[in-house]
Amino acid sequence: MLFDEKGSIVAKYHKTHVWFSNMDKYDQPVITEYVTYASPTLGVEFGLFICFDIVFPDPASVLVERGVKHFLYAVQQGYLGDATLMPRWSKNNDAALLASNLKMMGSGSKQDVSRVFVQGETVRGKQFVMDSTGKFPDENVLIVTVPTGF
């Protein structure tokens, strides 16, 4: 689900491609959804897709063909995806990919691999830890200025 600045639900996307080990637990939609949200504040249309969907031509690549250049991408992926898959997808599709990652899987690492990629390059920003108590040091917000006219 995607929430706007006021907290209202403005878009809902159902994951199209389920990871192999989860196929018996989750239903996959029969028809691929092509979900976008046109932000009136930013003047940008965002495409939505999730995790394993990135390796398939639908829905993301279909949205690129339709002219969408900015994507919101929720993922749980390890270093391989951060280092190669996500920036390569952004570069190959001439797109901005705003990846919100749940950390590296299976490595025990605390590295946060949420990133913003524009045309394959990491866009640097400021990261703010949200928990002042120290109980949740990995809770943070990444603030980045993403170009719109590329």
C-alpha positions as CSV (number, residue, x, y, z in Angstrom):
1,M,0.0,0.0,0.0
2,L,1.1,3.5,-0.7
3,F,0.1,6.4,1.6
4,D,0.1,10.0,0.6
5,E,1.3,13.0,2.6
6,K,-2.0,13.0,4.6
7,G,-1.9,9.3,5.4
8,S,-4.6,8.2,3.0
9,I,-4.1,5.0,1.0
10,V,-3.6,6.1,-2.6
11,A,-2.4,2.9,-4.3
12,K,-2.4,-0.8,-3.6
13,Y,-0.1,-3.3,-5.3
14,H,-0.3,-7.1,-5.0
15,K,3.0,-8.9,-5.5
16,T,3.1,-10.6,-8.8
17,H,6.0,-13.1,-8.5
18,V,6.4,-15.0,-5.2
19,W,9.8,-16.2,-4.2
20,F,10.2,-20.0,-4.7
21,S,10.1,-21.0,-1.1
22,N,6.9,-19.0,-0.5
23,M,4.9,-20.3,-3.5
24,D,2.9,-22.8,-1.3
25,K,2.1,-20.1,1.2
26,Y,0.9,-17.2,-0.9
27,D,-1.5,-16.8,-3.9
28,Q,-0.1,-15.2,-7.0
29,P,-2.5,-13.0,-8.9
30,V,-3.6,-14.5,-12.2
31,I,-3.5,-11.2,-14.0
32,T,-0.5,-8.8,-13.5
33,E,-1.4,-5.5,-11.9
34,Y,0.2,-2.3,-13.3
35,V,-0.1,0.1,-10.4
36,T,1.1,3.7,-10.5
37,Y,0.6,6.8,-8.4
38,A,0.9,10.3,-9.8
39,S,2.1,12.5,-7.0
40,P,0.5,16.0,-7.3
41,T,3.1,17.4,-4.9
42,L,6.1,16.1,-6.8
43,G,4.7,16.1,-10.3
44,V,6.0,12.5,-10.8
45,E,4.3,9.2,-11.6
46,F,5.6,6.3,-9.5
47,G,5.3,2.7,-10.5
48,L,5.1,0.1,-7.8
49,F,6.5,-3.4,-7.6
50,I,7.9,-5.7,-4.9
51,C,11.1,-7.8,-4.3
52,F,11.3,-10.8,-6.7
53,D,9.2,-8.9,-9.3
54,I,12.4,-7.1,-10.4
55,V,13.7,-10.1,-12.3
56,F,10.6,-10.3,-14.5
57,P,9.4,-8.1,-17.4
58,D,6.1,-7.5,-15.7
59,P,5.1,-5.3,-14.1
60,A,8.1,-3.0,-13.9
61,S,9.5,-3.2,-17.4
62,V,6.0,-2.9,-18.9
63,L,5.5,0.3,-16.9
64,V,8.9,1.6,-18.2
65,E,7.6,0.9,-21.7
66,R,4.5,3.0,-20.8
67,G,6.7,5.9,-19.8
68,V,7.0,5.6,-16.1
69,K,10.5,6.6,-14.9
70,H,10.3,6.5,-11.1
71,F,9.7,3.4,-9.0
72,L,9.0,2.6,-5.4
73,Y,10.4,-0.8,-4.6
74,A,9.9,-2.7,-1.3
75,V,12.4,-5.5,-1.0
76,Q,14.1,-8.0,1.3
77,Q,17.4,-8.7,-0.4
78,G,21.0,-9.3,0.4
79,Y,24.2,-7.5,-0.8
80,L,24.1,-9.1,-4.2
81,G,20.8,-7.2,-5.0
82,D,22.1,-4.0,-3.6
83,A,25.5,-4.2,-5.3
84,T,24.3,-5.5,-8.7
85,L,20.7,-6.2,-9.3
86,M,19.1,-2.9,-8.3
87,P,21.5,-0.5,-9.8
88,R,21.7,-2.6,-13.0
89,W,17.9,-2.6,-13.3
90,S,17.8,1.2,-12.8
91,K,20.5,1.7,-15.5
92,N,19.1,-0.7,-18.0
93,N,15.6,0.9,-17.7
94,D,16.9,4.5,-17.5
95,A,14.9,4.8,-14.3
96,A,14.9,6.0,-10.7
97,L,14.5,3.2,-8.2
98,L,13.7,4.0,-4.6
99,A,14.5,0.8,-2.8
100,S,13.3,0.2,0.8
101,N,15.1,-2.9,1.9
102,L,14.5,-5.0,5.1
103,K,18.2,-5.7,5.6
104,M,20.5,-8.4,4.3
105,M,19.1,-11.9,4.6
106,G,21.0,-14.7,6.2
107,S,24.3,-12.8,6.8
108,G,23.7,-11.5,10.3
109,S,24.8,-8.1,9.0
110,K,23.3,-4.9,10.3
111,Q,24.0,-3.1,7.1
112,D,21.0,-1.2,5.8
113,V,20.8,-1.6,2.1
114,S,17.9,0.8,1.3
115,R,19.1,3.0,-1.5
116,V,18.0,5.3,-4.3
117,F,19.4,4.6,-7.7
118,V,19.0,6.9,-10.7
119,Q,20.2,5.6,-14.1
120,G,22.2,3.0,-12.2
121,E,24.1,5.4,-9.9
122,T,23.5,5.6,-6.2
123,V,22.1,9.0,-5.1
124,R,23.7,10.1,-1.8
125,G,21.5,11.6,0.9
126,K,21.3,12.0,4.6
127,Q,20.3,9.2,6.9
128,F,18.6,9.9,10.2
129,V,18.3,7.4,13.0
130,M,14.7,7.7,14.2
131,D,15.1,6.0,17.6
132,S,16.8,8.1,20.2
133,T,16.6,5.4,22.9
134,G,19.1,3.2,21.2
135,K,16.7,0.2,21.2
136,F,16.2,0.2,17.5
137,P,19.4,1.6,16.0
138,D,18.4,0.3,12.5
139,E,15.2,2.4,12.3
140,N,16.1,5.2,10.0
141,V,14.9,7.6,7.3
142,L,16.9,8.2,4.2
143,I,16.4,11.7,2.7
144,V,17.5,12.1,-0.9
145,T,16.7,14.6,-3.7
146,V,15.7,12.6,-6.7
147,P,15.9,14.3,-10.1
148,T,12.6,14.2,-12.1
149,G,13.7,15.3,-15.5
150,F,16.1,12.8,-16.8
